């Protein structure tokens, strides 16, 4: 579903990879060759992907490639619908894309594999942890409760208009419905969308716009 969603909001090509096997520069070159010659915008979803894209950018000879400083699927998904694809002036377009990405707040949620102290918060093995900019927002044994706490804290700081939850296959329909209900019940003017992904590292990525 994730690939389909990206194509619906404006992507021409979606590279499907994993944290264990991120795309290489050669993979990017192959993708560039399948694109229409001209200008190519690349939206990496993590630092390793960005490094491979930058290497491919230097190797590409048949197109003008720009690597956007995006760090997650959530930032990519937020930026794509805002792009004016008719704009030919990259000096105008690139700052607009960067501004959109800068206005996206991303919370990642994963399950602790061992006991740890993160940001002065004691986390037990098996706990779910929600973080923002390496800062712990919430943790606990219940994924839906941690998600609710994280959403509440972010929305208390800035009542965003759109919340998107990217959920991996381990997240139950009940938790997905719970996220939707929580936002609808507590932030009635905020739009909420839940998108299924194949992510194996994060249980949930929350995007706020």
Protein Blocks (a to p, Z undefined) as FASTA:
>chain_A
ZZmmmmmnopabdcdddfklccdfklmmmmmmmpcchjdddddfbfklmmmmmmmmmmpm
kbccddddbfbfklmmmmmmmpcfkbcblklmmmmmmmmmmmpccddddddfbdcdeehi
acdehiacddeehiafbgcjblklmmmmmmmmmmmmoccfbdcddddfklcfklmmmmmm
mmmmmmmmbccdddddfbfkbmbdcddZZ
